[in-house]
Amino acid sequence: MNRTVDRLWSLFFLMVPVLGVGVFVWAMADIYPMQGHWLPENVDEQGGIIDGLFLFILALTGIIFVGTGVALFVFLWRYAASVRSESVAYTHGSHTLEVVWSIIPAATLLFIAIYQMNAWADAKLRRPSVVIDGKREPRPPIAEVTGRQFEWRIRYAGADGAVGTKDDLFTVNELRLPANEEIVLSIKTEDVLHSFFLPNLRIKQDVVPGMKQLVWFRPTRTGSYDIVCAELCGWGHYKMRGRLELMTREAFDAWYRVEFAQQETSSFEPPAAE
């Protein structure tokens, strides 16, 4: 009886890596009922680089996960008390083995750090530029996004191209942007820590109180997508969701003119620029 129980426990632990890998493959294959449980549609020019980095790290950690799971199964199966009569032998360990399994993870992490340097630089350091008066300058933000409990407030730069002036346009939870152009956004928070997340553009950036930060991307198609807060920010976190509308430049300009005209004729009072 004890032998049967030990074997069942061994098989139970073997199912952890088997089912784990199976669920991932199932979701990647987009087969019922796992449709839509893998990465969302990529609509960013650099999104493929981010996806490739994600899949590389997933494969690397997946190999380790399967390897440790299989090793656990082998030890449970081979050294169960019900199938061995030898006394338990204790050891103080192996200094060489400890050095080896410290060096291998360290070397792996160093390799990942070097492997992703270019992707990090593109996403965080190489801000898009534009030629202004014959000089190449960093591209100014097209809009400022402010996270607050529990909504996203968007302030668009007006005709002068600067955020924080009288000709700005304001919306809430609705971010409209032209596709097929370099986009720079300024993001900040009015209260607590939020995380500005555009899943389809592979953009996720914590919004830290007291800091203004920049994110940039280049959408490759039009459509409607989610804006999500990926940081637990209070009781209303679940409803802090907006919509990103990617449009042609012509459609964006027409929308802006209509919205700005309506704002001017309303009783809306813009917040003071910081």
C-alpha positions as CSV (number, residue, x, y, z in Angstrom):
1,M,0.0,0.0,0.0
2,N,2.8,2.4,1.0
3,R,4.6,1.6,-2.3
4,T,1.5,2.5,-4.3
5,V,1.0,5.8,-2.5
6,D,4.6,6.7,-3.0
7,R,4.3,6.0,-6.7
8,L,1.1,8.1,-7.0
9,W,2.8,11.0,-5.2
10,S,5.7,10.7,-7.6
11,L,3.4,10.8,-10.6
12,F,1.4,13.7,-9.1
13,F,4.6,15.9,-8.9
14,L,5.5,14.8,-12.4
15,M,2.2,16.3,-13.6
16,V,3.2,19.8,-12.5
17,P,5.8,20.4,-15.3
18,V,3.7,18.3,-17.8
19,L,0.5,20.3,-17.2
20,G,2.4,23.6,-16.9
21,V,4.0,23.2,-20.3
22,G,0.8,21.9,-21.7
23,V,-1.2,24.9,-20.7
24,F,1.3,27.3,-22.2
25,V,1.4,25.4,-25.5
26,W,-2.4,25.2,-25.4
27,A,-2.7,29.0,-25.0
28,M,-0.1,29.7,-27.7
29,A,-1.9,27.4,-30.1
30,D,-5.1,29.5,-29.5
31,I,-7.3,26.4,-29.3
32,Y,-10.6,26.4,-27.5
33,P,-11.2,27.2,-24.7
34,M,-7.8,29.0,-24.4
35,Q,-8.4,31.5,-27.2
36,G,-7.2,35.0,-26.3
37,H,-5.2,33.9,-23.3
38,W,-1.8,34.4,-25.0
39,L,-0.1,37.7,-25.9
40,P,-2.5,40.3,-27.3
41,E,-2.2,41.5,-30.8
42,N,1.0,43.5,-31.4
43,V,0.5,46.9,-33.1
44,D,3.9,48.5,-32.3
45,E,6.9,48.7,-34.6
46,Q,9.2,47.5,-31.8
47,G,6.8,45.1,-30.3
48,G,8.3,42.1,-32.0
49,I,11.6,42.8,-30.1
50,I,9.8,42.8,-26.8
51,D,7.9,39.6,-27.7
52,G,11.1,37.9,-28.7
53,L,12.8,38.8,-25.4
54,F,9.8,37.6,-23.5
55,L,9.7,34.3,-25.4
56,F,13.5,33.8,-24.9
57,I,13.3,34.3,-21.2
58,L,10.1,32.1,-21.0
59,A,11.9,29.3,-22.9
60,L,15.0,29.6,-20.7
61,T,13.0,29.5,-17.4
62,G,10.8,26.8,-18.9
63,I,13.7,24.5,-19.4
64,I,14.8,25.0,-15.8
65,F,11.2,24.5,-14.6
66,V,10.9,21.2,-16.5
67,G,14.3,20.0,-15.5
68,T,13.8,20.6,-11.8
69,G,10.3,19.0,-12.0
70,V,11.6,15.9,-13.7
71,A,14.5,15.7,-11.2
72,L,12.1,15.9,-8.4
73,F,10.0,13.0,-9.9
74,V,13.2,10.8,-10.4
75,F,14.2,11.3,-6.8
76,L,10.7,10.6,-5.4
77,W,10.4,7.5,-7.6
78,R,13.8,6.1,-6.9
79,Y,14.4,6.9,-3.3
80,A,11.0,6.4,-1.8
81,A,11.2,4.7,1.6
82,S,8.8,2.0,0.5
83,V,11.1,0.8,-2.3
84,R,14.5,1.1,-0.5
85,S,15.8,-0.9,2.4
86,E,19.1,0.9,2.9
87,S,19.5,3.3,5.7
88,V,19.4,7.0,5.0
89,A,22.9,8.5,4.4
90,Y,23.5,12.1,5.3
91,T,26.1,14.3,3.7
92,H,27.5,17.8,4.4
93,G,27.2,18.6,0.7
94,S,29.7,19.5,-1.9
95,H,31.6,22.8,-2.0
96,T,32.3,22.3,-5.7
97,L,28.6,21.7,-6.5
98,E,27.6,24.8,-4.6
99,V,30.1,26.9,-6.5
100,V,28.8,25.5,-9.8
101,W,25.2,26.1,-9.1
102,S,26.0,29.7,-8.0
103,I,28.1,30.4,-11.1
104,I,25.6,29.0,-13.7
105,P,22.6,31.3,-12.6
106,A,24.9,34.3,-12.3
107,A,26.3,33.7,-15.8
108,T,22.7,33.2,-17.1
109,L,21.5,36.5,-15.6
110,L,24.6,38.3,-17.0
111,F,23.8,36.8,-20.5
112,I,20.2,38.0,-20.3
113,A,21.3,41.5,-19.1
114,I,23.6,41.8,-22.1
115,Y,21.1,40.2,-24.5
116,Q,18.4,42.7,-23.8
117,M,20.5,45.9,-23.7
118,N,19.5,47.0,-27.2
119,A,15.8,46.4,-26.5
120,W,16.1,48.4,-23.2
121,A,17.9,51.3,-25.0
122,D,15.2,51.5,-27.7
123,A,12.5,51.5,-25.1
124,K,14.0,53.7,-22.4
125,L,17.0,55.7,-23.7
126,R,16.7,56.4,-27.4
127,R,13.9,58.9,-27.4
128,P,12.6,59.8,-30.9
129,S,13.8,63.1,-32.3
130,V,12.5,65.7,-34.8
131,V,14.2,68.5,-36.7
132,I,13.1,72.0,-35.3
133,D,14.5,75.1,-37.0
134,G,17.2,73.0,-38.7
135,K,18.3,71.4,-35.4
136,R,17.6,67.8,-34.3
137,E,15.8,67.9,-31.0
138,P,14.0,65.3,-28.8
139,R,10.5,64.9,-30.0
140,P,8.1,66.7,-27.6
141,P,5.2,64.8,-26.1
142,I,2.0,64.8,-28.1
143,A,0.0,64.5,-24.8
144,E,0.3,64.3,-21.1
145,V,-1.3,61.3,-19.3
146,T,-2.1,61.7,-15.6
147,G,-3.1,58.8,-13.5
148,R,-5.4,59.4,-10.5
149,Q,-7.8,57.4,-8.4
150,F,-9.4,56.0,-10.6
151,E,-9.1,57.3,-14.1
152,W,-6.6,58.5,-16.8
153,R,-6.7,62.2,-17.6
154,I,-5.2,63.2,-20.9
155,R,-4.0,66.7,-21.9
156,Y,-3.1,67.1,-25.6
157,A,-0.6,69.6,-26.9
158,G,-2.3,72.3,-29.0
159,A,-1.2,74.0,-32.2
160,D,1.9,75.3,-30.4
161,G,3.1,71.8,-29.8
162,A,3.6,72.3,-26.1
163,V,1.7,70.7,-23.3
164,G,0.6,73.1,-20.5
165,T,-0.6,76.0,-22.6
166,K,-4.1,77.6,-23.2
167,D,-4.7,75.7,-26.4
168,D,-4.6,72.2,-24.9
169,L,-7.4,69.7,-25.3
170,F,-8.6,67.6,-22.4
171,T,-10.2,64.1,-22.3
172,V,-10.7,61.4,-19.7
173,N,-10.0,57.7,-20.3
174,E,-9.9,58.3,-24.0
175,L,-6.5,58.6,-25.6
176,R,-6.5,59.2,-29.4
177,L,-3.3,59.1,-31.4
178,P,-2.2,59.0,-35.0
179,A,-0.9,55.7,-36.3
180,N,2.3,55.2,-38.2
181,E,4.0,58.1,-36.4
182,E,6.6,58.3,-33.6
183,I,4.6,59.0,-30.5
184,V,6.0,60.4,-27.2
185,L,3.8,60.6,-24.1
186,S,4.5,62.4,-20.8
187,I,3.1,60.4,-17.9
188,K,2.7,61.3,-14.2
189,T,0.4,60.6,-11.3
190,E,-1.7,62.9,-9.2
191,D,-1.9,60.7,-6.1
192,V,-0.5,57.1,-5.6
193,L,1.6,54.8,-7.6
194,H,0.0,53.6,-10.9
195,S,1.3,51.7,-13.9
196,F,0.5,52.9,-17.4
197,F,0.0,49.8,-19.5
198,L,-0.7,49.6,-23.2
199,P,-0.7,45.8,-23.8
200,N,-1.0,46.0,-27.6
201,L,1.9,48.4,-27.8
202,R,4.0,46.5,-25.3
203,I,4.3,49.6,-23.1
204,K,4.2,49.3,-19.3
205,Q,5.7,52.0,-17.1
206,D,5.2,52.7,-13.4
207,V,3.9,56.2,-12.8
208,V,5.7,57.4,-9.6
209,P,4.4,60.3,-7.5
210,G,6.5,63.4,-7.9
211,M,8.1,62.3,-11.2
212,K,7.3,63.0,-14.8
213,Q,8.3,60.2,-17.2
214,L,8.3,59.6,-20.9
215,V,7.2,56.7,-23.0
216,W,7.4,56.3,-26.8
217,F,6.3,54.0,-29.5
218,R,5.3,53.8,-33.2
219,P,1.8,52.3,-33.8
220,T,1.6,50.3,-37.0
221,R,-2.2,50.2,-37.5
222,T,-5.4,51.8,-36.6
223,G,-8.0,50.4,-34.1
224,S,-9.3,50.5,-30.6
225,Y,-7.3,49.0,-27.7
226,D,-7.1,48.9,-23.9
227,I,-5.4,51.3,-21.5
228,V,-4.9,49.5,-18.2
229,C,-3.5,50.3,-14.8
230,A,-1.2,47.4,-13.9
231,E,-0.6,48.5,-10.3
232,L,-2.9,47.9,-7.4
233,C,-3.8,51.5,-6.6
234,G,-6.8,51.3,-4.3
235,W,-10.4,50.0,-4.0
236,G,-11.3,51.3,-7.5
237,H,-8.3,49.8,-9.3
238,Y,-10.5,47.3,-11.2
239,K,-12.3,50.1,-13.0
240,M,-9.3,52.2,-13.9
241,R,-9.5,51.4,-17.6
242,G,-9.4,53.6,-20.7
243,R,-9.5,53.2,-24.5
244,L,-6.7,53.9,-26.9
245,E,-7.9,54.9,-30.4
246,L,-5.3,54.7,-33.1
247,M,-6.4,56.7,-36.2
248,T,-5.0,58.0,-39.4
249,R,-3.4,61.5,-39.2
250,E,-6.3,63.0,-41.1
251,A,-8.9,61.5,-38.8
252,F,-7.0,62.5,-35.8
253,D,-6.7,66.2,-36.9
254,A,-10.4,66.3,-37.8
255,W,-11.3,64.8,-34.3
256,Y,-9.1,67.3,-32.6
257,R,-10.6,70.3,-34.3
258,V,-14.1,69.2,-33.4
259,E,-13.3,68.4,-29.8
260,F,-11.3,71.6,-29.3
261,A,-14.1,73.7,-30.8
262,Q,-16.6,72.1,-28.4
263,Q,-14.3,72.6,-25.4
264,E,-14.0,76.3,-26.2
265,T,-17.7,76.8,-26.4
266,S,-18.4,74.9,-23.1
267,S,-17.9,76.1,-19.5
268,F,-14.9,73.8,-19.1
269,E,-12.1,75.4,-17.1
270,P,-8.7,73.8,-17.8
271,P,-6.5,73.0,-14.8
272,A,-3.6,75.3,-14.2
273,A,-0.4,74.2,-16.0
274,E,2.4,73.0,-13.7
